[in-house]
Amino acid sequence: METETIINKVAQSGLITFNLEDYYDKNERVIFDIKDCLFMGLILKEKDFREFVKTHDWEQYRNKNVAITCSADAIVPTWAYMLIASKLSGIANHYFFGDLNNLENSLFQKALSAIDIESFRDKKIVIKGCGNLPVPINAYVEISRLLLPVANSIMYGEPCSTVPVFKRKV
């Protein structure tokens, strides 16, 4: 009786799986909403705001990712956001102006910009699809943008079931 050898064609294909979840920042995400510092929910009084900034417990943002925003329909001077940033510097893991979705995009942008893209030159890459962590579509677009100039081919999904996205013409 002959034994049939099972060949793992995926392993032999030379495909490199790129999992965006590996670049997910696991630090907590929080919102700093300037609306809580506005007089009557409308006006930022410089003297009061500077006093708030001076006495606020900034340590509560230690190692957190902070979305700085103003959810009130108010005109907030640019320097107010800059002042908050100056207090978060060296305390927060990452801070960004915008909502939590903007923050998530910024975190992935930061992580993906640190990748050595040249290590993917002329490779066949599968950008892993479904996962357990919330990876924004922006991250998939960004990794595509970074890999397109160097990759031989890019696919989406799992190595055993992919959707072709790009193949370099020979």
C-alpha positions as CSV (number, residue, x, y, z in Angstrom):
1,M,0.0,0.0,0.0
2,E,1.4,3.4,-1.0
3,T,1.4,6.3,1.2
4,E,0.5,9.6,-0.4
5,T,2.7,12.5,0.6
6,I,0.9,15.6,1.4
7,I,2.5,18.7,0.0
8,N,2.0,22.1,1.6
9,K,1.7,24.2,-1.5
10,V,1.1,27.4,0.5
11,A,4.5,26.9,2.3
12,Q,6.2,26.3,-1.0
13,S,4.6,29.3,-2.7
14,G,7.0,31.8,-1.2
15,L,4.1,33.9,0.0
16,I,4.8,36.3,2.8
17,T,1.8,36.9,5.1
18,F,1.6,40.5,6.3
19,N,-0.7,40.8,9.4
20,L,-1.7,44.4,10.2
21,E,-2.7,43.2,13.6
22,D,1.0,42.9,14.4
23,Y,1.1,46.7,14.2
24,Y,-1.9,47.4,16.4
25,D,-1.0,49.6,19.4
26,K,-2.4,47.9,22.5
27,N,-2.3,51.0,24.7
28,E,-5.6,52.4,25.8
29,R,-7.3,55.1,23.7
30,V,-9.0,58.1,25.4
31,I,-10.5,61.4,24.3
32,F,-9.5,64.8,25.6
33,D,-12.5,67.0,24.7
34,I,-11.8,70.7,25.1
35,K,-15.6,71.3,25.3
36,D,-15.3,70.6,29.0
37,C,-13.0,73.6,29.4
38,L,-15.3,76.1,27.6
39,F,-17.2,78.8,29.4
40,M,-20.9,78.1,29.0
41,G,-19.9,75.5,26.4
42,L,-19.1,78.2,23.9
43,I,-16.1,80.3,24.7
44,L,-12.5,79.5,25.7
45,K,-11.4,82.0,28.2
46,E,-7.6,82.1,28.1
47,K,-6.9,82.8,31.7
48,D,-9.3,80.1,32.9
49,F,-8.0,77.6,30.3
50,R,-4.4,78.2,31.2
51,E,-5.3,77.7,34.9
52,F,-7.0,74.4,34.0
53,V,-4.0,73.3,32.0
54,K,-1.7,74.1,34.9
55,T,-3.7,72.2,37.5
56,H,-5.1,69.3,35.4
57,D,-3.8,65.8,36.3
58,W,-1.9,65.0,33.1
59,E,-0.5,61.8,34.6
60,Q,-3.9,60.1,33.9
61,Y,-2.8,60.0,30.3
62,R,0.4,58.2,31.0
63,N,1.1,55.7,28.2
64,K,-2.3,56.2,26.6
65,N,-3.2,57.2,23.1
66,V,-5.1,60.5,23.2
67,A,-7.5,61.9,20.7
68,I,-7.6,65.7,21.2
69,T,-10.9,67.2,20.0
70,C,-13.7,69.7,20.7
71,S,-17.1,68.2,20.3
72,A,-18.8,71.6,20.9
73,D,-19.7,74.0,18.1
74,A,-17.2,76.6,19.3
75,I,-14.3,78.4,17.9
76,V,-11.2,77.2,19.7
77,P,-7.9,79.0,19.0
78,T,-5.2,76.8,17.6
79,W,-2.8,77.5,20.5
80,A,-5.2,75.8,22.9
81,Y,-4.7,72.5,21.1
82,M,-0.9,73.1,21.0
83,L,-0.9,73.8,24.8
84,I,-2.6,70.5,25.4
85,A,-0.1,68.8,23.2
86,S,2.7,70.3,25.2
87,K,1.3,68.8,28.4
88,L,0.8,65.4,26.8
89,S,4.3,65.3,25.4
90,G,6.5,62.8,27.3
91,I,3.4,61.4,29.1
92,A,1.0,60.0,26.5
93,N,2.1,57.2,24.3
94,H,0.7,59.1,21.2
95,Y,-1.6,62.0,20.8
96,F,-3.4,63.3,17.8
97,F,-6.0,66.0,16.9
98,G,-9.3,64.4,15.8
99,D,-11.7,61.7,16.9
100,L,-10.9,58.1,17.9
101,N,-11.1,57.0,14.2
102,N,-8.5,59.6,13.3
103,L,-6.4,58.5,16.2
104,E,-6.5,54.9,15.1
105,N,-5.4,55.9,11.6
106,S,-2.6,57.9,13.0
107,L,-1.4,55.0,15.2
108,F,-1.2,52.7,12.2
109,Q,0.4,55.4,10.0
110,K,3.1,55.8,12.7
111,A,3.6,52.0,13.0
112,L,3.7,51.3,9.3
113,S,6.0,54.2,8.5
114,A,8.7,52.4,10.6
115,I,8.7,49.3,8.4
116,D,11.7,48.4,6.2
117,I,9.7,48.3,3.0
118,E,12.8,47.2,1.0
119,S,12.7,43.8,2.8
120,F,9.5,43.1,0.7
121,R,11.2,43.9,-2.6
122,D,10.1,41.4,-5.3
123,K,8.1,39.3,-2.8
124,K,4.6,37.9,-3.1
125,I,2.7,39.3,-0.2
126,V,-0.7,38.4,1.3
127,I,-2.2,41.1,3.4
128,K,-4.0,39.1,6.1
129,G,-7.7,39.9,6.1
130,C,-10.1,38.9,9.0
131,G,-8.7,39.1,12.5
132,N,-9.6,39.8,16.1
133,L,-8.4,43.5,16.4
134,P,-10.1,46.5,14.8
135,V,-7.8,47.4,11.9
136,P,-9.1,50.5,10.0
137,I,-9.4,50.4,6.2
138,N,-6.9,53.2,6.1
139,A,-4.2,50.8,7.3
140,Y,-4.9,48.5,4.4
141,V,-4.7,51.4,2.0
142,E,-1.5,52.6,3.6
143,I,0.3,49.3,3.5
144,S,-0.8,48.9,-0.1
145,R,0.7,52.4,-0.9
146,L,3.9,51.4,0.8
147,L,4.3,48.0,-0.8
148,L,3.1,48.7,-4.4
149,P,6.5,50.1,-5.5
150,V,8.5,47.1,-4.2
151,A,6.2,44.0,-4.2
152,N,6.0,41.5,-7.0
153,S,2.4,40.8,-6.1
154,I,-0.1,41.8,-3.4
155,M,-3.1,39.7,-2.4
156,Y,-5.7,40.1,0.3
157,G,-7.1,37.3,2.6
158,E,-5.5,34.2,3.8
159,P,-2.6,32.3,2.0
160,C,-5.1,29.4,1.2
161,S,-7.7,31.8,-0.2
162,T,-6.6,35.1,-1.6
163,V,-8.0,37.9,-3.7
164,P,-5.5,39.3,-6.1
165,V,-4.9,43.0,-5.7
166,F,-1.7,43.7,-7.7
167,K,0.8,41.9,-9.9
168,R,3.9,43.5,-11.3
169,K,4.0,43.3,-15.1
170,V,7.2,41.7,-16.3
